[in-house]
Each structure stands twice: as C-alpha cells, then as structure tokens.
C-alpha cells in the first residue's frame, strides 16, 4: 500500500510541477508579448512621408556678352495636366474660364483640348498647357 501512495504522490508531484512549468511558460510568453507591444507602441515607426521635398537647381537667368547678346538663359517651364475623370462635367466651363484667366490662354483653345480631331471626347490625361513659367503657376 505504501508503494502505491508513493507512486501516486510522485505522479501528483510531477503533474503539479508540469502545471507550474506550463504556467511559467505562459507567463513568460505574455511578458514577451507585453514588451513587444510597448516597443511597437512607443518606438519610432518608419512610415513613408506624406510630403515630398523637391530639390531644384537654382535658375541663373541669362548670360549676356559685352555686346548685349544673350549667350544662354535658364528658364523653368511647367505643364498643367488634368485627368478627365477628376473634372465634373457640370463645372468644366467654370474651370476653363478660371484657367484661361490665370494662364492667358484663350478659353476656346482649352476647350479644343478636351476633344479629338474627329470630335470625340478625350478620356484620360489631358495636357492643357505645356510652357508655363513660374509667373503663371504662382497663383
């Protein structure tokens, strides 16, 4: 009878010790999880920026010789494009009026860019002006 009691106690001790080991492993895993969550929450996250930095070379103007002949000049040109799906058809006339005021391009010339030579309406990107200087785009 004593042998059975010793076996039962030994098996019960081993079950108790296994339970403690499992509890400690779960507690250790939870502790690692908490540390990782704190690191993610409080750490510096590398996200892509929402702003873009544009680095341009300085415009140097004109290089003029002694006899007032322009040897070279540097001008920064811009182009204005729009996707036709971004423009509400009801507000197209208003947009073209404003665009023609700011760029000094006749409204009729801008309206022609929205249609092909055969008279079909263009879809996709349309370049409204391709030689805009800094004075025109500053508005």
N, C-alpha and C positions, 0 to 999 in steps of 0.2 A: 504494500500500500504506500509505503514511503517513496518507492521508486516512481510510482505514478504521480504523487504530489510533486516530486522534484521535476519530473518531465513537464507537468502542467505549469509549474512555476517558471521553468526555463522557457517553455514556449510562450507563456504570457509575458515574460520579461522581453523576449525577442520581439513580440508583437508590439509591446509598449515602446521599445527602443526604435523599431521601424516607424512607428507613428511619430515619434519625436524627430526623427531624421526627415521624414516627409514634411512635417510642419516647418522645420528649419529651412528645407529647400524651398518651400513655397514662400516663406518669409523673406529669404534671400532673393528670390526671383522678383518678388514685389518691391523690395528695396532697390534692386537694379532698375526696375521699371520706373519707380519714382525719380531716381537720379536722372534717368534718360529724359523723362518728361520735363524736369526742371531745366536740363541742359537745352532742350529744344525750345522751351518757353522763354527762357531768359537769355539764351545765346543770340549771337548775331547771325541773322539769316541772310544768305546771299541771294537776293531776288534781282531780276533784271530791272534796270531803272525805267521809270515812266517818262523821263525826259531825255532828250538827245542833245548832246553837245556837238555843235558844228564848228569845226576849225577851218577857217578860211585864210587864205593868204591875203596880205594887205594889198589893196589896189594902189598902184603908184601913180596913176594919172598918165600924163603924156611925157614923152621925151622929145624935147624941141631942140633943134640945132640953132646955131648962131644966126642963121638967115631966116628964122621963124618957120622952118619946115618941120612938120611933125614926123619924127622918125618912127615912133612907136607909141601906142597907148594901150592901156588896160581898162577894160570895161567888164563888169559882171552882169551878165544877162540872165534873166529868169524866164520861165514859161509858166503859163497858167493853164491847168487842165482840170477837167471835171468828168466824173462818171455820170452817164445819163440817168442811172437809177437813183442817184443821190438827189437829183433835182426834181421837185414836184412840178408836174406839167402845168398846173394852175398858176404857179409862181415863176415860171420860166421868163415871161415877159418882164416882170419886175426885176428879176436877177440880171437879165441882159441890159436893161436900162441902167441899173446901178453900175454894172461892169463897164459899160460904154462911157459912163461919166468919169469914172476913175482912171480909165486907160486911154481915153481919147480915141477909141476905135469905134467907127460907126456901128449902130445897132443892127443895121441890115447885113453888114458883113459878118457880124457874130451869129445872126440867125441862120445864115447860109451854112455855117459850120456844123449845124445840127442835122443837115440833110446831105445825102449823097448827090452826085451829079444827075442821077436818074430820078431824083425826087423822093427817094425812100428815106425814112428817118433813121439816123445812125444810132447804134447801140454800143455801149462800152465807153471807153475813154475818148474824150474829145479835147484836143488842144485848142484853146480859144485864142491864145496869144503866145508867141514864142520869143519875141525880142523885147521883153520888159526890162527896164533898168530899175535901179534902186529907188528912183523918184516915184515911179508908178506903183511899186509894191509897198511903199511905206504907209499907205493909207490903211 
